[in-house]
Structure formats: structure tokens, C-alpha cells
Amino acid sequence: MGNWMNALGQIEALEDADFDADLVAAMEAQAARARARGLRFSTPTFKEFDSQEIKGCGKNAFPAFSITGGACALECDHCRAKILEPMIPATRPEELDRKVRDLVLLQGLQGFLLSGGSNRRNEIRYERFYPVIEGLKRDFPQMRIALHTALTDEAGARRMEAAGVDTAMMDVIGAAETIRAVYHLDRPVEDFEATLAALSATRMEVCPHIVIGLHYGQLLGEARALEIVARYPTQALVLVVVMPFYATPGRFATVPAADVGRVFLAARDRLPDRDLLLGCARPAGMHKRLTDAYAVMAGLDGIAFPAEGAVGVAERIGRPWDQAHACCSITLGEGARLRAGCAA
């Protein structure tokens, strides 16, 4: 395939990108590993998407709902509840049930993400909504439901499983300082590991998330978080990058894209048998183009809303790829069904 730095220079969307040559060389040294893994570009419909390389979906096939609307008691420094704003509010169980059923009939909904704001203990109170999930799974058994769990215990994890949740997602934080300062939360790292252990003891697909640069744009705790994830039989790990755009101005630095790339490579080394996915959240612009190119070269298995140039990188380094209109955390044997069900 030739030298990867030369190949990157031939991609129009990346012609002004400043790649770290040593990092690219380290990734190229693992080229066979990357090429052996398929690559999925995810374009879930809770966000409009269109690029020169691939197209988004014209139907609301996989939306996101928030059971608290835009409200969150924690108001973490990195997010300030803004991640909830684009989600469809469904603050009452009957409202969620009606909206999901309407979207099934009108737009071919095939699954959804359920989320919400946390209380001050980083818990989300889904209890009232479980009967709705049970009814939806009974009436639409092929529907895929993903849930942001926040922190929970064994009983909570079993209740999610019993309701019919397919995929459970939670953040793993590896530094106590970050939990206190950024999350405004008085709970230890061990509580995050206990949640992961409880979820992993169920039949749900478990997809923990690690936020790279969560400590105000510094790398702190990511290595410990990777070690925690490695101890449990999760289906995948989702990596995202902190976005200063959401934070109070001046509080967060932007993590250098090359540092993000090094975390990708470390994660691939540490979790060789696990799906590694680049989730929705990461800085925009050229930073995103660099980040996504590093993700392709590091051998990650999926990228949500890929930047311009990502497809070009995959093709030039010899990685096969496909596209799914679902949340990247849904590990899809039914990816073809989700693609076929979306007519732009």
C-alpha cells in the first residue's frame, strides 16, 4: 500500500492536516492488524449528517430520547447538560410510548437510544419507563434499544435486562480527581467499576465509554479506565473526546489530536479482541479530520459521523468498510437491515 504519510497527502480533505509522522509510522507498523478488521461508519438519525463521502439517513430510524428533557442535576463541567438538548424529550412514560410507536408507523423506526440527566449521585431514574420498554419489545421484538445507564447496582442492572434493554452504555472514569472536579460528584472510581461489573453480569451488550481528556483537556485516568474495561467481558468500548465547545469558556483545553491518536493505539493494544468505536462526541473542524484519520489507521472498528477524509484513509490503507444508520454502540448483526430500511 506504500507509505501512509504519502497516502494521506493525496486525500484532498486532509491536504492541510498536520499529522504526527512518528504516530502514523507506529500505526503503519500495525497495518496487518488494522486491515484484518472491518470498519463501520455509523450515521444514527438523532443528528443530521451529510458528507462528500457518505450520506446520512432521510428517516428517523434511530433517534435519541431524554426522559428528563434538557435537565440534569449534575451539570458536569464538560457537558453542562447540552448533550441532552438535541434529544427528543419524553418526560412521561406514555409520551415515550406514543412517540416511539408514531415513529415506527411514520418513519420506520428500528431502534432508539434512551438517556436523560442524572441526579446528584449520577443515577438516572428509569423505573417508570421500564413497562414501556417491555411493551415495545413485546410488540416490536426486532427493535433495538440502547440505554445510558449512569451509575447503578446489580439490582438496577437486572431490571434493565428484564425490561428488554439490548445495549447498556456508561462512562468509565479512571481518576478520582476528575470525578470530583468535573462531575461534581462524591463517588470513587470503584463505583464506576462496580457498575461495569453489574452490567457485565447480565445478558445485555455492554459498551462502556471513556472520555479522552475529560480532566479539562488533560490526559488523566484514561490508562486506568482502559485497565478497568479490560477486566470485564464487554462487547465494545466507545472512545469519545472532550469538546470544549460545550464547556464554560476557558475551562477546557482541546486535547491535541495526536494525543487522542495515541490513546486509540493504546486501546487497540490493550483490547485486541474487543470492538473499539469512536463515538459521536469530539471536537469539530480539522481536529475531527485528524482524529478520525488516526482512528482508521489505529484499527478502530467503528466511527460515528465520520469526518471528511475518513473514507479516503480507509480505502488507501486497505480497510474494508460499510455504513449503518444506528448508534455505534449497537453491535449489529442486523446492520444490513438498518441500511436497507433507510431510503434517503
Secondary structure, DSSP 8 states (H G I E B T S, - for coil): ---HHHHHTT-GGGTT----HHHHHHHHTTHHHHHTS-EEEE--TTS--B-SS-B--SS-SS-EEETTTT--SS--TTTTTGGGTTSEE--SHHHHHHHHHHHHHHH---EEEEE----TTSB---GGGHHHHHHHHHH-TT-EEEEE-BS--HHHHHHHHHHT--EEEEE----HHHHHHTT-----HHHHHHHHHHHHTSSSEEEEEEEETTBTTB--SHHHHHHHHHTS--SEEEEEE--GGGS-TTS-----HHHHHHHHHHHHHH-TTSEEEE-S----THHHHHHHHHHHHHT-SEEES--TTHHHHHHHHT--EEEESS-TTS--TTHHHHHHT---
